[in-house]
């Protein structure tokens, strides 16, 4: 949607997770979006002051550590572009909305049109689901051997009741 269907305008660049180089690349505008950014306070604020802070989307993956040291991952963008950060967050939320409403790639037309980002992007959330499916579809594709019962915090709570694991 952002590049009018021209996927040559999109480049994927892998970064090691532990050294912070991905957040430096985001700050110095080498990249515009960081997928798999671990949410950490040191990246949320300008630390050091010469580096821009990051905006984190709604989390889409939680590590299976103990509650005291859980890893939380999201899509990170620069704090200086609130509209783009909002758009990226909408795409993350669209996959969860699709999951809650049992919408998959093949029936992506059930996704609502959204005019918040202009008429040229009103299909963007449908396009996201058409490309990757809903949250469960993506999770199943990337974590093939993990059942819903063993996903821990990575299950969409469809009935909105509190779930306790005993």
QUIPEVEN-V877403 format. One record per residue. N is the residue number from 1. PHI is phi in whole degrees, 0 to 359 (999 if undefined). PSI is psi in radians with two decimals (* if undefined). Layout:
n=N phi=PHI psi=PSI
n=N phi=PHI psi=PSI
//
This chain:
n=1 phi=999 psi=-0.72
n=2 phi=290 psi=-0.52
n=3 phi=244 psi=0.50
n=4 phi=51 psi=0.71
n=5 phi=78 psi=0.06
n=6 phi=268 psi=1.63
n=7 phi=289 psi=-0.10
n=8 phi=287 psi=-0.26
n=9 phi=277 psi=-0.03
n=10 phi=249 psi=2.27
n=11 phi=235 psi=2.32
n=12 phi=259 psi=2.31
n=13 phi=230 psi=1.98
n=14 phi=284 psi=2.56
n=15 phi=226 psi=2.56
n=16 phi=291 psi=2.52
n=17 phi=285 psi=-0.65
n=18 phi=280 psi=-0.41
n=19 phi=266 psi=-0.03
n=20 phi=79 psi=0.03
n=21 phi=296 psi=-0.48
n=22 phi=293 psi=-0.68
n=23 phi=287 psi=-0.54
n=24 phi=295 psi=-0.75
n=25 phi=297 psi=-0.63
n=26 phi=293 psi=-0.79
n=27 phi=295 psi=-0.71
n=28 phi=270 psi=0.19
n=29 phi=70 psi=0.39
n=30 phi=291 psi=-0.63
n=31 phi=233 psi=2.73
n=32 phi=258 psi=-0.46
n=33 phi=223 psi=2.37
n=34 phi=244 psi=1.89
n=35 phi=271 psi=2.29
n=36 phi=88 psi=0.41
n=37 phi=286 psi=2.16
n=38 phi=284 psi=2.18
n=39 phi=289 psi=2.05
n=40 phi=218 psi=2.42
n=41 phi=303 psi=-0.61
n=42 phi=297 psi=-0.39
n=43 phi=264 psi=-0.25
n=44 phi=283 psi=-0.52
n=45 phi=247 psi=2.87
n=46 phi=290 psi=1.60
n=47 phi=231 psi=1.94
n=48 phi=292 psi=2.98
n=49 phi=304 psi=-0.40
n=50 phi=285 psi=-0.22
n=51 phi=256 psi=2.36
n=52 phi=292 psi=2.63
n=53 phi=282 psi=2.87
n=54 phi=250 psi=2.59
n=55 phi=257 psi=2.28
n=56 phi=255 psi=2.33
n=57 phi=288 psi=3.09
n=58 phi=306 psi=2.31
n=59 phi=300 psi=2.49
n=60 phi=240 psi=-0.11
n=61 phi=212 psi=2.38
n=62 phi=239 psi=2.31
n=63 phi=292 psi=2.87
n=64 phi=260 psi=0.50
n=65 phi=285 psi=-3.10
n=66 phi=291 psi=2.86
n=67 phi=299 psi=-0.46
n=68 phi=286 psi=-0.38
n=69 phi=222 psi=0.71
n=70 phi=289 psi=2.41
n=71 phi=269 psi=2.30
n=72 phi=236 psi=2.25
n=73 phi=242 psi=2.54
n=74 phi=210 psi=-2.98
n=75 phi=258 psi=2.23
n=76 phi=254 psi=2.47
n=77 phi=228 psi=3.00
n=78 phi=284 psi=2.54
n=79 phi=293 psi=-0.34
n=80 phi=280 psi=-0.02
n=81 phi=230 psi=1.43
n=82 phi=296 psi=-0.62
n=83 phi=293 psi=-0.78
n=84 phi=295 psi=-0.71
n=85 phi=299 psi=-0.70
n=86 phi=295 psi=-0.71
n=87 phi=298 psi=-0.82
n=88 phi=300 psi=-0.76
n=89 phi=297 psi=-0.65
n=90 phi=298 psi=-0.64
n=91 phi=294 psi=-0.74
n=92 phi=298 psi=-0.83
n=93 phi=295 psi=-0.52
n=94 phi=298 psi=-0.66
n=95 phi=292 psi=-0.60
n=96 phi=287 psi=-0.75
n=97 phi=302 psi=-0.79
n=98 phi=299 psi=-0.72
n=99 phi=298 psi=-0.85
n=100 phi=298 psi=-0.52
n=101 phi=255 psi=0.26
n=102 phi=53 psi=0.78
n=103 phi=257 psi=2.25
n=104 phi=241 psi=3.14
n=105 phi=309 psi=-0.85
n=106 phi=291 psi=-0.35
n=107 phi=238 psi=0.65
n=108 phi=297 psi=-0.28
n=109 phi=293 psi=-0.20
n=110 phi=284 psi=-0.26
n=111 phi=291 psi=2.49
n=112 phi=289 psi=2.64
n=113 phi=281 psi=2.48
n=114 phi=234 psi=2.10
n=115 phi=262 psi=0.04
n=116 phi=304 psi=-0.59
n=117 phi=257 psi=0.28
n=118 phi=102 psi=2.73
n=119 phi=294 psi=-0.45
n=120 phi=286 psi=-0.20
n=121 phi=243 psi=0.25
n=122 phi=293 psi=-0.33
n=123 phi=268 psi=-0.01
n=124 phi=304 psi=-0.73
n=125 phi=288 psi=-0.61
n=126 phi=296 psi=-0.74
n=127 phi=298 psi=-0.70
n=128 phi=298 psi=-0.77
n=129 phi=288 psi=-0.65
n=130 phi=298 psi=-0.61
n=131 phi=282 psi=-0.83
n=132 phi=242 psi=-0.19
n=133 phi=86 psi=-2.97
n=134 phi=273 psi=-3.13
n=135 phi=305 psi=-0.82
n=136 phi=294 psi=-0.68
n=137 phi=301 psi=-0.80
n=138 phi=294 psi=-0.77
n=139 phi=300 psi=-0.78
n=140 phi=296 psi=-0.61
n=141 phi=291 psi=-0.74
n=142 phi=275 psi=-0.49
n=143 phi=237 psi=1.18
n=144 phi=302 psi=-0.60
n=145 phi=266 psi=0.15
n=146 phi=256 psi=2.13
n=147 phi=275 psi=2.82
n=148 phi=299 psi=-0.58
n=149 phi=293 psi=-0.42
n=150 phi=252 psi=0.22
n=151 phi=284 psi=-0.25
n=152 phi=64 psi=-2.14
n=153 phi=284 psi=-0.09
n=154 phi=263 psi=0.71
n=155 phi=239 psi=2.32
n=156 phi=288 psi=2.21
n=157 phi=275 psi=1.67
n=158 phi=287 psi=-0.59
n=159 phi=265 psi=0.05
n=160 phi=63 psi=0.19
n=161 phi=272 psi=2.77
n=162 phi=289 psi=2.28
n=163 phi=251 psi=2.23
n=164 phi=246 psi=2.38
n=165 phi=257 psi=2.09
n=166 phi=260 psi=*
//
